[in-house]
């Protein structure tokens, strides 16, 4: 346990911010010392609820409260300014997923953190799920040989009430995208964590059955990795009532490992709980095939004994504080967050240009994701 208390502030008071506040309050060596919102009244209400201080500016919040870490919880296209202001004021920065909705915002945040010598991380708390980590360990231990094929499937449903729940949802300007930007980053991050850097992507997005929104509700892609491996992505918010999210990895020795990260119904931060526990749903490593049921049982028991909406957020915040205290990289650092944005940006550009997109991608001035 760290020898001192770390001061944590929150920028943005939407639904997911409440999960972060509760997670911070569960950490004995962390203290929620401030909150800021673009809407001052929201900050005051949030501060009253969590017995902390509301601030009118991020720089003032950081300096007056001695903030060590600012967690940015604003809508995706509005991550840049609070993140940069926090870094410039001297605070480390942990940004809700995705890092941003456009690459130039990602680069601006990363550069600001480098210049000010503070750490940057991006929320991807599913990396702390036991079955997710088990897949990573199996790959690192060489149990499937070289990873040669991966599939990402995320099928769910978002109704009109969901998009009406916040004014910014469903619009290119205020959400930055649809299923790729909001619901898929966890699975995309896991795929990149397992498989490494990408060489080329061919993708396509559509809005199949949500005429009341501007953005994508469905996207598909074929991925070529620099390692020579192949990948396939299918993500959709157009499937009732909400089915599952899966990431599978297949090795050159014929073995497969995979995880169902989400099941039963789509999780909505601050609105719903997690319907089903994450489990390894495929495990064909020679000699370990019979372990699958035991892993499912143990993981389900552990998951159901905690508040998963808060517990895994707490795990990532603890990891980030440990990175601050020991001057090391957090598990999900800023560059990893940029790679997820680079991937969904490539799918948007591939649709726009009707051609494969080579990596790495550079920001495009004035680029709108949907056109």
C-alpha positions in Angstrom: 0.0 0.0 0.0 1.3 3.5 -0.9 2.8 5.5 2.0 0.8 8.6 1.2 -2.7 9.6 0.2 -3.3 10.5 -3.5 -5.7 13.3 -4.3 -8.0 12.5 -7.2 -10.3 15.0 -9.0 -12.9 14.3 -11.7 -13.6 16.4 -14.8 -17.1 15.9 -16.1 -20.1 14.8 -14.0 -22.0 12.4 -16.3 -23.2 8.9 -15.6 -19.8 7.2 -15.7 -18.3 9.8 -13.3 -20.4 8.3 -10.5 -18.7 5.0 -11.0 -15.3 6.6 -10.8 -16.2 8.6 -7.6 -17.4 5.4 -5.9 -14.2 3.6 -7.0 -12.0 6.3 -5.6 -13.9 6.3 -2.3 -13.2 2.5 -2.0 -9.4 3.0 -2.2 -8.0 3.6 1.2 -5.0 5.6 -0.1 -7.0 7.9 -2.4 -9.2 10.9 -1.7 -11.7 12.6 -3.9 -10.6 16.2 -3.6 -12.4 18.0 -6.4 -14.9 18.0 -9.3 -15.4 20.2 -12.3 -18.1 20.3 -15.0 -18.8 22.3 -18.0 -22.2 22.9 -16.2 -21.4 24.5 -12.8 -24.7 23.3 -11.3 -23.9 19.7 -12.1 -20.5 20.1 -10.4 -22.1 21.5 -7.3 -24.7 18.6 -7.1 -22.0 16.0 -7.7 -19.7 17.6 -5.1 -22.5 17.6 -2.5 -23.3 13.9 -3.2 -19.7 12.8 -2.8 -18.7 15.3 -0.1 -16.0 17.0 -2.1 -15.4 20.5 -3.6 -16.8 21.9 -6.8 -14.5 24.1 -8.9 -15.1 26.5 -11.7 -11.8 25.7 -13.5 -9.6 22.7 -13.9 -6.3 24.5 -13.3 -7.6 26.0 -10.1 -8.9 22.6 -9.0 -5.5 20.9 -9.5 -3.5 23.6 -7.8 -5.8 24.4 -4.9 -6.6 20.8 -4.0 -3.1 19.4 -4.7 -4.6 17.0 -7.2 -2.3 14.1 -8.2 -4.7 12.6 -10.8 -7.6 14.0 -12.8 -10.0 11.5 -14.3 -11.6 13.0 -17.4 -15.3 11.9 -17.8 -16.6 14.4 -20.3 -18.2 13.2 -23.6 -15.6 11.8 -26.1 -15.1 14.8 -28.4 -14.6 17.0 -25.3 -11.7 15.1 -23.7 -9.0 17.2 -25.1 -9.3 20.5 -23.3 -9.8 19.2 -19.7 -7.0 16.7 -20.2 -4.6 19.3 -21.5 -5.5 21.8 -18.9 -5.0 19.2 -16.1 -1.6 18.2 -17.5 -0.5 21.8 -17.9 -1.4 22.4 -14.3 0.8 19.5 -13.3 -1.7 16.6 -12.8 -1.5 13.1 -14.1 -4.4 12.3 -16.4 -6.7 9.2 -16.7 -9.2 9.6 -19.6 -12.4 7.6 -20.1 -12.5 5.5 -23.2 -11.9 6.4 -26.0 -9.0 8.7 -25.5 -10.7 11.1 -28.0 -12.9 10.8 -31.1 -10.3 12.1 -33.5 -6.6 11.5 -33.8 -5.5 15.1 -33.7 -7.1 15.4 -30.2 -5.3 12.2 -29.1 -2.0 13.6 -30.2 -2.6 16.9 -28.5 -3.4 15.1 -25.2 -0.3 12.8 -25.5 2.0 15.8 -26.4 0.7 17.9 -23.4 1.3 15.0 -21.0 4.9 14.5 -22.4 5.8 18.2 -22.3 4.5 18.5 -18.7 6.1 15.2 -17.6 2.9 13.7 -16.3 1.4 10.2 -16.9 -1.5 9.5 -19.2 -3.8 6.5 -19.1 -7.0 5.5 -20.8 -9.9 3.6 -19.1 -10.2 -0.1 -20.3 -11.2 -1.8 -17.1 -12.1 -5.0 -18.8 -8.4 -5.8 -19.0 -8.7 -6.6 -15.3 -11.3 -9.3 -15.9 -9.8 -12.7 -14.9 -10.8 -14.4 -18.2 -9.4 -11.5 -20.2 -6.1 -11.8 -18.5 -6.1 -15.6 -18.8 -6.2 -15.2 -22.6 -3.3 -12.8 -22.5 -1.2 -15.1 -20.3 -1.9 -18.1 -22.6 -0.6 -16.1 -25.6 2.5 -14.9 -23.7 3.2 -18.4 -22.5 3.2 -19.7 -26.1 0.3 -22.1 -25.4 -1.3 -21.5 -28.8 1.8 -20.8 -30.7 1.9 -17.7 -32.8 -1.5 -15.9 -32.8 -2.6 -16.1 -36.4 -6.3 -15.2 -36.3 -8.6 -13.2 -34.1 -12.3 -12.3 -34.2 -14.2 -9.5 -32.4 -17.9 -9.7 -32.1 -20.0 -7.3 -30.2 -23.8 -7.5 -30.9 -26.2 -5.4 -28.9 -29.1 -3.0 -28.9 -29.5 0.7 -28.2 -33.0 2.1 -28.3 -34.3 5.7 -28.8 -34.6 6.1 -25.0 -30.8 5.5 -24.7 -29.9 8.1 -27.3 -32.4 10.6 -25.8 -30.9 10.0 -22.3 -28.1 12.5 -23.0 -28.3 15.4 -25.5 -24.8 14.6 -27.0 -25.5 11.0 -28.0 -25.9 9.9 -31.6 -24.4 13.0 -33.2 -21.0 13.2 -35.1 -20.2 16.6 -33.5 -20.9 15.7 -29.9 -20.4 11.9 -29.7 -17.8 11.6 -32.4 -19.2 8.4 -33.8 -21.5 5.5 -32.9 -21.0 1.9 -32.0 -17.3 2.1 -33.0 -16.5 5.0 -30.7 -18.8 4.3 -27.8 -19.6 0.6 -27.4 -16.6 -1.1 -29.1 -13.4 0.4 -27.7 -13.1 -2.3 -24.9 -13.1 -5.1 -27.4 -10.9 -3.3 -29.9 -8.4 -2.6 -27.1 -8.3 -6.2 -26.1 -7.7 -7.3 -29.7 -4.8 -4.9 -30.0 -3.4 -6.0 -26.6 -3.5 -9.6 -27.8 -2.4 -9.2 -31.4 -0.1 -6.2 -31.6 0.2 -3.5 -34.3 -1.9 -3.3 -37.4 -0.7 -3.0 -41.0 -3.9 -2.5 -42.9 -7.7 -2.3 -42.4 -10.6 -2.6 -44.8 -13.8 -1.6 -43.1 -17.4 -0.5 -43.6 -20.0 1.1 -41.4 -23.7 1.6 -41.8 -26.8 2.8 -39.9 -29.1 -0.1 -40.3 -32.1 0.7 -38.1 -31.6 3.9 -36.1 -32.9 6.7 -38.3 -33.1 9.1 -35.4 -29.3 9.2 -35.0 -26.5 10.4 -37.4 -23.8 7.9 -36.5 -23.0 4.3 -37.2 -25.0 1.5 -35.5 -23.0 -1.3 -37.3 -19.5 -1.8 -38.5 -17.4 -4.6 -40.0 -13.7 -4.8 -40.8 -10.9 -7.1 -42.0 -7.6 -6.5 -40.3 -4.1 -7.4 -41.4 -1.6 -7.3 -38.5 2.1 -6.5 -38.9 2.8 -10.0 -37.6 1.0 -11.5 -40.6 -2.0 -12.5 -38.5 -5.6 -11.7 -39.7 -8.5 -10.4 -37.8 -12.3 -9.9 -38.3 -14.5 -7.3 -36.5 -18.3 -7.3 -36.4 -19.9 -4.8 -34.0 -23.5 -3.6 -34.0 -26.1 -1.8 -31.8 -28.9 -3.0 -34.1 -29.5 -6.4 -32.6 -32.3 -6.8 -30.0 -32.3 -7.2 -27.1 -28.5 -7.2 -26.6 -26.6 -10.3 -27.0 -22.8 -10.5 -26.3 -19.3 -9.2 -26.8 -16.6 -11.8 -27.6 -12.8 -11.7 -28.4 -11.3 -14.9 -29.7 -7.7 -15.7 -30.6 -6.6 -18.7 -32.7 -3.0 -20.0 -32.8 -0.8 -21.6 -35.4 -0.9 -24.9 -33.5 -4.6 -25.1 -33.9 -5.5 -24.1 -30.3 -8.0 -21.4 -29.5 -8.7 -19.2 -26.5 -11.3 -16.6 -26.0 -13.5 -14.6 -23.7 -17.1 -13.4 -23.7 -16.7 -10.0 -22.0 -20.3 -9.1 -22.0 -23.5 -11.1 -22.2 -27.3 -11.0 -21.7 -27.8 -7.3 -22.4 -25.8 -4.3 -23.1 -24.3 -2.5 -20.1 -25.0 1.2 -19.8 -22.9 3.1 -17.3 -25.1 4.6 -14.6 -28.3 3.1 -16.0 -28.0 -0.7 -16.0 -26.0 -3.4 -14.3 -23.8 -6.1 -15.8 -26.2 -8.9 -17.0 -23.8 -11.8 -17.1 -20.3 -12.4 -15.8 -17.4 -12.5 -18.2 -16.1 -16.0 -18.9 -13.7 -17.9 -21.1 -16.1 -19.3 -23.7 -13.5 -21.2 -25.8 -10.3 -22.9 -24.5 -8.8 -25.7 -26.6 -5.2 -25.8 -25.5 -4.0 -29.4 -25.4 -4.3 -30.8 -21.9 -6.4 -27.9 -20.7 -9.7 -28.5 -22.4 -11.4 -29.8 -19.3 -10.4 -26.7 -17.3 -13.1 -24.5 -19.0 -16.0 -25.4 -16.8 -13.9 -24.9 -13.6 -12.7 -21.5 -14.9 -16.3 -20.4 -15.7 -17.5 -21.5 -12.3 -14.7 -19.7 -10.3 -14.8 -16.6 -12.4 -18.6 -16.4 -12.1 -18.4 -16.8 -8.3 -15.8 -14.0 -8.0 -17.6 -11.7 -10.3 -20.9 -12.1 -8.5 -19.3 -11.4 -5.1 -18.3 -7.9 -6.1 -19.9 -4.8 -7.6 -18.4 -5.2 -11.1 -19.4 -1.7 -12.2 -17.1 -0.2 -9.5 -14.6 -3.0 -8.7 -12.8 -3.2 -12.0 -12.8 0.6 -12.4 -11.1 0.6 -8.9 -8.5 -1.9 -10.2 -7.5 0.4 -13.0 -7.3 3.5 -10.8 -5.2 1.6 -8.3 -2.9 0.5 -11.2 -2.6 4.1 -12.3 -1.8 5.4 -8.8 0.8 2.6 -8.5 2.3 3.9 -11.8 2.5 7.4 -10.4 4.1 6.3 -7.1 6.6 4.0 -8.7 7.3 6.1 -11.9 6.3 3.4 -14.3 3.8 3.0 -17.2 0.2 2.2 -16.3 -1.1 -1.0 -17.9 -3.3 1.1 -20.4 -1.1 4.1 -21.3 -2.0 6.9 -23.7 -0.4 5.4 -26.8 -2.6 2.2 -26.3 -5.6 4.5 -26.2 -4.5 6.2 -29.4 -4.2 2.9 -31.2 -7.9 2.1 -30.5 -8.9 5.5 -31.9 -6.6 4.9 -34.9 -8.4 1.6 -35.6 -11.9 3.0 -35.6 -10.7 6.0 -37.6 -9.4 3.6 -40.2 -12.8 1.9 -40.5 -14.5 5.3 -41.0 -11.9 6.4 -43.6 -12.0 3.0 -45.4 -15.8 3.5 -45.8 -15.4 7.0 -47.0 -12.7 6.2 -49.5 -14.0 2.7 -50.4 -10.4 1.3 -50.1 -8.1 -0.4 -47.5 -6.3 2.0 -45.1 -2.6 1.5 -44.4 -1.1 2.2 -40.9 0.1 4.3 -39.3 -2.7 6.9 -39.7 -2.0 10.7 -39.5 -4.6 13.2 -38.3 -6.6 14.9 -41.0 -7.4 18.6 -40.6 -11.1 19.3 -40.3 -11.9 15.6 -40.8 -15.4 14.5 -39.9 -15.6 10.8 -39.0 -18.9 10.2 -40.8 -18.1 11.6 -44.2 
